[in-house]
Amino acid sequence: MTAPMITLREGVGIPQVGFGVFQIPPEEVQVATENALSIGYRHIDTAAAYNNEAGVGRAVRTSGIPRDDIFVTTKLRNRDQGYDSTLAAFERSQEALGLDVIDLYLIHWPYPRHGLYLDSWRAMESLLADGVVRAIGVSNFLPEHLNLLAAEATISPALNQIELHPSFAQRALREDLASRGIAVQAYSPLGQGADLDNQVVRGVAEAHGVTPAQVVLRWHTQQGTIVIPKSVSPERMTSNLEIFDFTLSTEELSAIDGLDTETRIGGDPATFDFPQG
């Protein structure tokens, strides 16, 4: 049981369904990641701000799975933005994970009031040139942030990881990213569970004999979005990966599209100012 691959702009392949470890405690994340890998996940998403990179790294290193077969993402926390501090933060993440090469490194938030993400991006371009990362990208960036980056950067982000689920579909941002050739990755792809109780989603699930979570994840993947659902339950992990043996109709996709209420769960990237530890 594996997920199809999406090719990023550098020609790097990323599994379309990954395992997110946000809010999994450090003492539990190794077992959770080991379970995900044994089920068939080959894409693990962590971050310095989650304080669980070490457990993820141990699971990857001891899994017995060839390193080249596992895609690992981590992220630069806000307080570490800046050129030299980004390079130092990357080394700390690299050491915590115990990995020579990280597949995807992201700026976690634009943190705009501090005006440092351009310096951070220059450092990430340097890491890419040095071969210690395979691809670089951003998270929570809005068009205004991407415009400034485009004016100054040598390399465009491969991916933008954003909050995205049926009740917060971000159509305009997704269209903007598509025009730039930047892949879309959804965090909180199930709306932290809130979207699963919707009658439209439940009706589609009944029609296909699948779960509401599988319907929402299929809605994402049929539109080309990369998803990183999180669960510590092996049963739910398995279910979240078993979404490629059914197809939603155009009418079903449109019905789910109609659930957008523009309701954000997380922080607003235009104002989010938390240093992340």
C-alpha positions in Angstrom: 0.0 0.0 0.0 1.8 3.1 -1.3 0.8 6.6 -2.4 1.4 7.9 -6.0 4.3 10.3 -6.5 4.0 14.0 -7.3 7.1 15.6 -9.1 8.3 18.9 -7.7 10.0 21.5 -9.8 13.5 20.2 -9.1 12.4 16.8 -10.4 12.2 15.4 -6.9 9.4 12.9 -6.3 7.2 13.3 -3.2 4.6 10.8 -2.1 1.2 12.4 -2.4 0.0 11.1 1.0 2.3 11.6 3.9 2.2 11.1 7.7 2.1 14.3 9.7 3.5 14.4 13.3 2.2 17.8 14.5 1.3 17.6 18.2 2.5 14.0 18.6 4.6 14.1 21.8 8.3 13.5 21.5 8.0 10.3 23.6 5.4 8.9 21.3 6.5 10.0 17.9 9.0 7.2 17.2 6.4 4.4 17.7 3.9 6.4 15.7 6.3 6.9 12.8 7.4 3.3 12.9 3.8 2.2 12.6 3.3 4.6 9.7 6.3 3.2 7.9 5.2 -0.4 8.5 1.8 0.4 7.1 3.3 1.8 3.9 3.8 5.6 4.4 7.0 6.8 2.7 6.6 10.5 3.5 7.0 11.9 7.0 6.4 15.6 7.8 7.9 17.1 10.9 9.3 20.5 12.0 11.7 22.0 14.5 8.8 23.6 16.3 7.2 20.2 16.9 10.1 19.2 19.1 9.9 15.6 17.8 12.5 15.5 15.0 14.7 13.1 17.0 12.0 10.5 17.3 11.2 10.7 13.7 14.8 10.3 12.8 15.2 7.3 14.9 12.2 5.6 13.3 13.5 6.4 9.8 17.0 5.2 10.6 16.0 1.9 12.3 13.1 1.0 9.9 15.2 -1.2 7.7 13.7 0.7 4.7 16.3 2.2 2.3 16.8 5.8 3.1 16.2 6.8 -0.5 12.7 5.3 -0.2 11.6 7.6 2.6 10.8 11.3 2.0 11.4 13.5 5.1 10.3 17.1 5.5 11.2 19.5 8.3 10.8 23.2 8.8 12.6 26.3 10.0 11.0 27.8 13.0 10.2 31.5 13.2 12.7 32.5 15.8 15.5 31.0 13.7 14.9 33.1 10.6 17.8 35.1 9.1 20.7 34.0 6.9 23.2 32.7 9.5 20.6 31.5 11.9 18.8 29.5 9.2 22.1 27.7 8.4 22.6 27.0 12.1 19.0 25.8 12.6 19.3 23.5 9.7 22.3 21.9 11.2 20.4 21.3 14.5 17.5 19.7 12.6 20.0 17.6 10.6 21.6 16.4 13.9 18.3 15.8 15.6 17.0 13.7 12.7 20.4 12.0 12.3 20.1 12.3 8.5 22.8 13.6 6.1 20.2 14.8 3.6 16.8 16.2 4.2 14.4 15.8 1.3 12.4 19.0 1.8 13.1 22.0 4.0 10.4 24.7 4.5 10.2 28.1 6.0 7.4 27.4 8.4 5.7 30.9 8.4 6.5 34.2 6.6 6.6 35.9 10.0 6.3 39.1 8.1 6.7 41.7 10.7 10.3 40.7 11.2 11.2 40.9 7.5 13.7 38.0 7.6 12.2 35.4 5.2 14.2 36.7 2.2 17.5 36.2 4.2 16.3 32.7 5.3 15.5 31.9 1.7 19.0 32.8 0.5 20.3 30.4 3.1 18.0 27.7 1.9 19.2 28.2 -1.7 22.7 27.7 -0.3 21.7 24.5 1.4 20.2 23.3 -1.9 23.4 24.1 -3.7 25.4 22.2 -1.1 23.3 19.1 -1.7 22.2 18.7 2.0 18.5 19.3 0.9 16.8 17.9 -2.2 14.1 20.6 -2.4 13.2 23.8 -0.6 9.8 25.4 -0.1 7.6 27.5 2.1 4.6 27.1 4.4 1.7 29.5 5.0 3.0 32.0 2.4 0.5 34.3 0.8 0.8 35.8 -2.7 2.2 39.0 -1.3 5.0 37.0 0.3 5.6 35.0 -2.8 5.8 38.1 -4.9 8.5 39.6 -2.8 10.4 36.3 -2.9 10.1 36.1 -6.7 11.6 39.5 -7.0 14.6 38.6 -5.0 15.2 34.9 -5.1 17.2 32.8 -7.6 15.1 29.7 -7.0 11.3 29.5 -6.7 9.8 27.4 -3.9 9.0 23.9 -4.9 6.0 23.7 -2.6 3.8 25.7 -0.3 2.3 23.9 2.7 -1.0 25.6 3.6 -4.1 25.0 5.7 -6.5 23.5 3.3 -9.8 21.5 3.8 -13.3 21.6 2.4 -14.5 24.4 4.8 -11.3 26.4 4.0 -10.6 25.6 0.3 -8.3 28.6 -0.5 -9.2 28.5 -4.2 -7.6 31.8 -5.1 -4.3 30.9 -3.4 -4.3 27.5 -5.0 -4.8 29.1 -8.4 -2.0 31.5 -7.7 0.3 28.7 -6.8 -0.6 26.7 -9.9 0.3 29.8 -12.0 3.8 29.8 -10.4 4.4 26.1 -10.7 4.4 25.7 -6.9 3.0 22.4 -5.6 0.2 22.6 -3.0 0.4 20.6 0.2 -2.5 20.6 2.7 -2.1 20.5 6.4 -5.2 20.0 8.6 -6.6 18.3 5.4 -9.6 17.0 7.4 -10.3 20.3 9.1 -9.1 18.7 12.3 -12.1 16.4 12.0 -14.8 19.1 11.8 -15.4 18.6 8.1 -16.2 14.9 8.5 -19.6 15.4 10.1 -20.9 17.3 7.1 -23.9 15.6 5.5 -22.6 16.1 2.0 -19.3 14.3 2.9 -21.2 11.6 4.8 -23.5 11.0 1.8 -20.6 10.6 -0.6 -18.9 8.2 1.8 -22.0 6.1 2.0 -22.3 6.0 -1.8 -18.8 4.7 -2.1 -18.7 2.5 0.9 -15.8 4.4 2.5 -15.3 6.7 5.4 -15.8 10.4 5.5 -12.1 10.9 6.0 -11.3 8.9 2.9 -13.7 11.0 0.9 -12.1 14.3 2.0 -8.6 13.0 1.3 -9.7 11.7 -2.1 -11.2 15.2 -2.8 -7.7 16.6 -2.1 -5.7 14.1 -4.1 -8.0 14.2 -7.2 -7.1 17.9 -7.4 -3.4 17.2 -7.3 -2.9 18.3 -3.7 -0.4 16.6 -1.4 -1.8 15.7 2.0 -0.3 14.9 5.4 -3.1 13.6 7.7 -2.1 12.9 11.3 -3.3 10.0 13.4 -1.7 7.8 16.0 -4.2 5.0 15.4 -2.8 2.3 13.1 -6.3 1.7 11.8 -6.9 5.3 10.8 -3.4 5.5 9.4 -4.2 2.5 7.2 -7.6 4.0 6.2 -6.0 7.3 5.3 -3.7 5.6 2.8 -6.4 3.4 1.2 -8.0 6.2 -0.9 -6.9 5.3 -4.4 -9.3 2.5 -5.2 -12.3 4.8 -5.8 -12.9 8.0 -7.7 -15.2 10.9 -6.9 -17.4 12.1 -9.7 -17.3 15.6 -11.0 -20.7 16.2 -9.2 -19.3 14.9 -6.0 -16.2 17.0 -6.2 -18.4 20.1 -6.9 -20.6 19.3 -3.9 -17.6 19.2 -1.6 -16.3 22.4 -3.2 -19.5 24.0 -2.1 -18.8 23.4 1.5 -16.2 26.3 1.6 -17.1 28.7 4.4 -13.6 30.4 4.3 -13.2 29.4 8.0 -9.6 29.2 9.0 -8.6 27.0 12.0 -5.0 28.1 12.4 -3.1 31.4 12.4 -3.4 34.0 9.7 -0.1 34.1 7.8 -0.5 37.9 7.3 -0.3 38.5 11.1 1.0 35.3 12.7 3.8 36.5 15.0 4.6 33.6 17.3 8.4 32.8 17.6 7.7 29.0 18.0 9.6 28.4 21.1 
